[in-house]
Amino acid sequence: MKILNSVEELLIEIESDKKSRSSLVSRYPARLIFLPSMNMLKDMVKTFDKLGVGKIELPDFLPHSDGWISAEDLIEIIKGLDNKKDFIILPLSEVARFYSGEDFSSLFNTISEIENKKNHRRNIDLLKYS
């Protein structure tokens, strides 16, 4: 785990990862980002928008206004992302916190096992604020 103090530091870290020749960095694209405030989350989303990073907003996948996304549904959404692009997924915390212990573990185990097969420089950033 790395502790960074600003969006700028995070962007530097992401760029460093993209240039890295380490097989672990380039092979596993998922990055969980925990942010201390909603304001920092908003700043990060704006910055990623400017960089052309795809934004996946989980409410867009609800079957209806008071619907729910299961852990299996969320895993399929993530696995179905274009492997040639970077993405941010939000608000992961607002969904995952209601999962059972088993579903929560399954979600994060599966996310951590996703591998880049065609594009070794792709990132999938999952954002959470506390």
Summary of the structure (lengths in Angstrom):
residues: 130
radius of gyration: 14.5
end to end distance: 16.4
largest distance: 44.4
contacts: 321
relative contact order: 0.23
helix: 48%
strand: 15%
